[in-house]
Amino acid sequence: MFELSTRAQDFVERTQKFIHDEIEPIEAEFWHDVHAQNSGGNWTTWQWPETLETLKATAKAAGLWNMFLPCPELGQGLSVQEYAHIAELTGRSLIAPIVFNCNAPDSGNMEVLWRYGTEQQKQQWLMPLLEGKIRSVFCMTEPDVASSDATNMQATAIIDGDEIVLNGRKWWSSGLGDPNAKIMIFMAHTPDESKDRHHQHSMVLVPIDTVGVKIERMLPVFGDYDAPHGHGEVSFTNVRVPLSNFIGGAGQGFEIAQGRLGPGRIHHCMRCIGAAEKSLELMIDRGMSRTAFGKEILKLGGNLERVAEARVAIDQARLLTLYAAYKMDTFGNMAALAEISAIKVVAPSVLEKVVDMAIQIHGGAGVSRDTPLTGFFAQARALRLADGPDEVHKGMIAKIELAKRGYSTRRQK
């Protein structure tokens, strides 16, 4: 079921080699430069090291570019399941997804424009994103409501003649601090009493320099601003854009979101698995290179059992994620709803567990920036909230299970 074609296997092998030869030797120095150049929350001065553009150009020349996009003309034509193996490899590095132009939120935004955008939208925004010339932002979560229920959204996108008027406040808008961020996808309420509640929201393209758009602040994750990418809070005050900036038309926001989030969750989960693999390797190497009380640290206490537990958990998570990808490729996103929700619960939790073990084995070094472990831990914990919290996904799984037996999870009147 999970056997790769010769072409897909070639992409996997070349990606693995590129990461080993080009990224891993410079990654520690790269992040040292990032932290030295981008201190504090003043995003107006944030910059990427020049090394990034060099790596991107090398990856692009090698054909390891836009591998997430299943379109053979604009991407590499890989299926969701085929790309999943590549996503796992990129998850071993905190920079690799950017190097291959396969990083969130850009990959999801590019897929939205590819699937639902007009030709004009594709030429203006999709092509520069695919070329890696600009970055993008996705604005959905809001500070004043429980965003786990997206119908709570207070931001509005109101049609006024030949314009859309946007008002609202968004936060945890990833990529907002990037110096190359040029375009945002803004999801908001477009009231229409003739439609049900899942057809009253829209996605709108908003250039970041549009009048009325104000970046309020960057938000630190566990004290780290994740510069120069950043996660920010942004306000929209009477922002006006043309009607042509609707993606797919007014009221299509939820339909588009489902198309966007399905593949994106596979990507996130496989990157988690890659990070868990890297964490396990670091844990073993550290534990076998240090001694205490006359033994290697890994042989003390229950550490060997923890290694075994990590291996079992990682392999289970990988198989479940590949199965979800297979169902998406074979039957479509809707047929894989339970599996997509399941992996979104499982994969970040597995990474959180494994990286916690690795941190413990590393001692003080584990909570420093000397290894990628703190970055992996922040990634795991944040992903248990991003793209829907664990509780929402568990609710979806339970709803589907009850429906199999003819029951409903709705409240009885």
C-alpha positions in Angstrom: 0.0 0.0 0.0 2.8 2.4 0.9 5.3 1.4 -1.8 6.8 4.3 -3.6 7.2 4.7 -7.3 10.8 4.8 -8.7 10.3 8.5 -9.3 9.1 9.3 -5.8 11.9 7.2 -4.3 14.4 9.2 -6.3 13.0 12.4 -4.8 13.2 10.9 -1.3 16.8 9.8 -1.8 17.9 13.2 -3.3 16.1 15.1 -0.5 17.8 13.0 2.1 21.2 13.5 0.5 20.7 17.3 0.2 19.8 17.6 3.8 22.8 15.6 4.9 25.3 17.4 2.5 24.0 20.9 2.3 21.8 21.7 5.4 23.1 19.8 8.4 26.7 21.0 8.2 25.7 24.6 8.4 22.4 24.5 10.4 23.9 25.2 13.8 25.8 28.3 12.5 22.7 29.4 10.6 20.5 29.5 13.7 23.3 31.2 15.6 23.3 33.9 13.0 19.5 34.2 13.1 19.5 34.6 16.8 22.3 37.2 16.7 20.7 39.3 14.0 17.1 39.1 15.2 16.8 39.8 19.0 13.6 40.9 20.6 10.2 41.6 19.2 11.0 44.5 16.8 10.0 42.7 13.6 10.8 45.7 11.4 14.5 44.9 11.6 14.2 41.1 11.2 16.2 39.5 8.4 17.2 36.1 7.2 20.9 35.3 6.8 22.1 35.4 3.2 22.9 31.7 3.5 19.2 30.9 3.1 18.9 32.3 -0.4 22.0 30.4 -1.4 20.5 27.1 -0.1 17.2 27.9 -1.8 18.8 28.5 -5.1 20.8 25.3 -4.8 17.7 23.3 -3.9 15.8 24.9 -6.8 18.5 24.0 -9.3 18.5 20.4 -8.0 14.7 20.2 -8.7 14.0 19.8 -5.0 11.4 22.6 -5.1 7.7 22.9 -4.4 7.5 19.1 -3.9 4.3 19.5 -1.8 2.2 20.6 -4.8 0.7 17.6 -6.7 0.4 19.7 -9.9 3.1 18.4 -12.4 3.4 21.7 -14.1 3.8 24.0 -11.1 5.0 21.4 -8.6 6.6 18.0 -8.9 3.4 16.0 -9.4 3.8 13.8 -6.2 0.8 12.4 -4.5 0.1 13.3 -0.8 1.4 9.9 0.3 4.6 10.3 -1.8 5.3 13.8 -0.5 4.6 12.6 3.1 7.9 10.7 3.0 9.7 13.9 2.0 7.9 15.9 4.7 9.3 13.5 7.3 12.8 14.1 6.1 12.4 17.9 6.2 11.0 17.6 9.7 14.4 16.6 10.9 15.6 20.1 10.3 14.1 23.4 11.4 15.2 25.1 8.2 14.7 22.4 5.5 11.0 23.1 4.8 12.0 26.7 3.9 14.9 25.7 1.8 12.7 23.5 -0.4 9.9 26.1 -0.5 7.6 23.6 1.2 7.1 25.5 4.5 3.9 26.5 6.3 1.8 28.6 5.9 3.1 29.2 2.3 2.5 25.6 1.1 -1.1 25.7 2.3 -1.7 29.2 0.8 -0.1 28.1 -2.5 -2.4 25.1 -2.6 -5.4 27.3 -2.0 -4.5 29.6 -4.8 -3.7 26.7 -7.1 -7.1 25.0 -6.4 -9.4 27.9 -6.0 -7.7 31.1 -7.3 -8.5 33.0 -10.5 -6.0 33.3 -13.2 -5.3 36.9 -12.2 -4.7 35.8 -8.5 -2.4 33.0 -9.7 -0.3 35.3 -11.8 -0.1 38.1 -9.1 0.4 36.0 -6.0 0.8 32.3 -6.7 3.7 32.5 -9.2 5.9 34.7 -6.9 5.2 32.3 -4.0 6.1 29.3 -6.1 9.3 31.1 -7.2 10.2 31.7 -3.6 10.3 35.5 -4.1 7.7 36.4 -1.5 6.2 34.9 1.6 2.6 34.8 2.8 0.4 34.8 5.9 -2.8 33.0 6.9 -5.1 35.0 9.2 -7.8 33.0 10.9 -7.4 32.8 14.7 -8.8 35.7 16.8 -7.9 36.9 20.3 -11.4 37.6 21.6 -13.2 34.3 20.8 -12.8 30.6 21.2 -11.3 30.0 17.8 -11.6 26.2 18.1 -15.1 26.9 16.8 -14.4 28.9 13.6 -18.0 30.0 13.4 -17.3 32.2 16.4 -15.3 34.4 14.1 -15.9 38.2 14.6 -13.9 39.6 11.8 -16.1 40.6 8.9 -15.7 40.8 5.1 -18.7 42.9 3.9 -19.4 43.6 0.2 -19.8 47.3 -0.5 -20.3 47.9 -4.2 -17.3 46.7 -6.1 -15.2 46.4 -2.9 -14.8 44.2 0.2 -14.6 46.0 3.5 -12.6 44.1 6.1 -12.7 44.7 9.9 -11.3 42.6 12.7 -8.3 41.5 14.6 -6.3 38.3 14.1 -3.4 36.7 16.0 -1.0 33.8 15.8 -0.8 34.8 12.1 2.4 32.8 11.3 5.0 34.4 9.0 3.8 37.9 9.7 7.2 39.0 10.8 9.0 37.7 7.7 10.6 40.6 5.8 9.5 38.9 2.5 5.8 38.6 3.6 3.7 40.4 1.0 0.2 38.8 0.9 -2.3 37.6 3.6 -5.3 35.3 3.3 -7.9 36.8 5.7 -10.8 34.6 6.7 -13.9 36.4 8.0 -17.6 36.4 8.4 -19.7 37.5 5.3 -23.3 37.6 6.7 -25.9 36.1 4.5 -29.2 34.9 6.0 -30.0 32.8 3.0 -27.1 30.5 3.7 -26.3 28.1 6.5 -23.6 28.9 9.0 -20.9 27.1 7.1 -21.5 29.2 4.0 -21.2 32.6 5.7 -17.4 32.9 5.8 -15.0 34.0 3.1 -11.3 34.0 2.3 -9.9 37.3 1.0 -6.5 38.2 -0.4 -5.0 41.3 1.3 -1.7 42.8 0.4 0.2 43.4 3.7 0.7 47.1 2.9 -3.0 47.8 2.3 -4.3 50.9 4.1 -5.9 49.9 7.4 -3.7 46.9 8.0 -1.6 47.3 11.1 0.8 44.8 12.6 0.2 45.2 16.3 2.9 43.0 17.8 4.8 39.7 17.5 3.9 36.9 19.9 6.6 34.9 21.6 6.2 31.1 21.9 7.7 30.0 25.2 9.7 33.3 25.2 11.0 32.9 21.7 9.8 35.2 18.9 10.6 32.6 16.2 12.3 35.4 14.3 12.5 36.3 11.5 9.3 34.2 10.7 7.2 35.3 13.6 3.7 34.8 14.8 1.9 38.1 15.0 -1.3 40.0 16.0 -2.7 42.2 13.2 -5.7 44.5 13.0 -7.9 45.3 10.0 -9.7 48.7 10.2 -12.0 49.5 7.3 -9.6 47.8 4.9 -10.8 48.0 1.3 -9.9 45.6 -1.4 -11.5 44.8 -4.8 -14.3 42.2 -5.1 -11.8 40.2 -7.2 -9.8 39.5 -4.0 -12.4 36.9 -2.8 -10.9 33.4 -3.2 -13.5 31.2 -4.7 -16.3 33.7 -4.1 -18.1 35.0 -1.0 -19.2 32.3 1.5 -16.7 29.6 0.3 -14.3 30.0 3.3 -15.1 26.7 5.1 -15.1 24.7 1.9 -11.7 26.1 1.0 -10.4 25.6 4.5 -11.2 21.9 4.4 -9.3 21.6 1.1 -6.4 23.5 2.6 -6.1 21.8 5.9 -6.3 18.1 4.8 -2.9 17.9 3.0 -1.4 20.4 5.4 -2.1 18.2 8.4 -0.3 15.3 6.6 2.7 17.6 6.1 2.6 18.8 9.8 2.3 15.3 11.1 5.1 13.8 9.0 7.4 16.7 9.9 6.6 15.8 13.5 7.6 12.2 12.9 10.9 13.4 11.3 11.6 15.6 14.3 10.9 12.7 16.6 13.3 10.5 14.7 16.0 13.2 15.0 15.3 13.6 18.7 15.6 9.8 19.3 18.9 9.8 17.4 20.2 12.7 19.5 18.9 11.0 22.7 20.8 7.7 21.9 24.0 9.4 20.9 24.0 11.6 24.0 23.1 8.8 26.3 25.8 6.5 25.0 28.5 9.2 25.0 28.1 10.3 28.7 28.7 8.2 31.8 27.4 8.5 35.3 27.8 6.1 38.3 30.0 3.9 36.1 27.6 3.4 33.3 26.5 5.1 30.1 23.5 7.3 31.0 21.3 5.5 28.5 21.7 2.3 30.5 20.6 3.9 33.8 17.1 3.7 35.2 14.4 3.0 32.6 16.2 4.8 29.8 16.5 1.8 27.5 12.8 1.1 27.9 12.1 4.7 26.9 14.1 4.2 23.7 11.9 1.2 22.9 8.8 3.1 23.7 9.9 5.9 21.4 10.5 3.5 18.6 7.1 1.9 18.9 5.3 5.3 19.1 7.1 6.8 16.1 6.4 3.8 13.9 2.8 3.7 14.9 2.4 7.4 14.2 4.1 7.1 10.8 1.9 4.2 9.7 -1.3 5.9 10.7 -0.2 9.1 8.9 0.7 7.2 5.7 -2.7 5.5 5.9 -4.5 8.8 6.1 -2.5 10.1 3.1 -3.4 6.9 1.2 -7.1 7.4 1.9 -6.9 11.1 0.8 -5.2 10.1 -2.4 -7.5 7.2 -3.1 -10.9 8.4 -1.9 -10.6 12.2 -1.2 -10.3 14.3 1.9 -13.8 13.7 3.2 -13.3 9.9 3.3 -10.2 10.4 5.5 -11.7 12.7 8.1 -11.3 10.3 11.0 -7.8 9.4 10.0 -6.8 13.1 9.5 -8.1 14.0 13.0 -6.4 10.9 14.5 -3.0 11.8 13.2 -3.4 15.4 14.2 -3.8 14.1 17.8 -1.2 11.4 17.7 1.8 12.9 15.8 2.4 16.1 17.9 1.9 14.1 21.1 4.4 11.5 20.0 7.0 14.2 19.2 6.3 15.9 22.5 6.9 12.7 24.4 10.0 11.7 22.5 11.6 15.1 22.6 10.9 15.4 26.3 12.8 12.1 26.8 15.7 13.5 24.7 15.8 16.7 26.7 16.0 14.8 29.9 19.0 12.7 28.6 20.7 15.9 27.5 20.4 17.6 30.9 21.0 21.3 30.8 22.1 21.1 27.2 18.6 19.9 26.3 16.9 23.2 27.3 19.6 25.4 25.6 19.9 26.3 21.9 22.9 24.0 21.4 20.5 21.3 20.0 17.2 21.6 18.0 15.3 20.0 20.9 13.8 23.2 22.3 12.6 24.1 18.8 11.1 20.6 18.4 9.4 20.8 21.8 7.8 24.2 21.0 6.7 22.9 17.6 5.0 19.8 19.2 3.2 21.7 21.9 2.0 24.5 19.6 0.7 21.9 17.1 -1.6 20.5 19.7 -3.4 23.8 19.4 -2.8 24.8 15.8 -5.1 23.6 13.0 -7.6 22.7 15.7 -6.9 21.6 19.3 -6.7 18.0 20.3 -10.2 18.1 21.8 -11.8 19.2 18.5 -10.1 16.3 16.6 -11.1 13.8 19.2 -14.7 15.1 19.0 -14.6 14.5 15.3 -13.3 11.0 15.7 -16.0 10.2 18.3 -18.7 11.7 16.1 -17.7 9.4 13.2 -17.5 6.3 15.4 -21.0 7.0 16.9 -22.4 7.5 13.4 -21.2 4.1 12.3 -23.5 2.7 15.0 -26.4 5.0 14.0 -26.0 7.4 16.9 -25.5 11.2 17.0 -23.4 13.4 19.2 -25.9 16.3 19.0 -27.7 17.3 22.2 -31.1 15.9 22.6 -34.0 18.4 22.6 
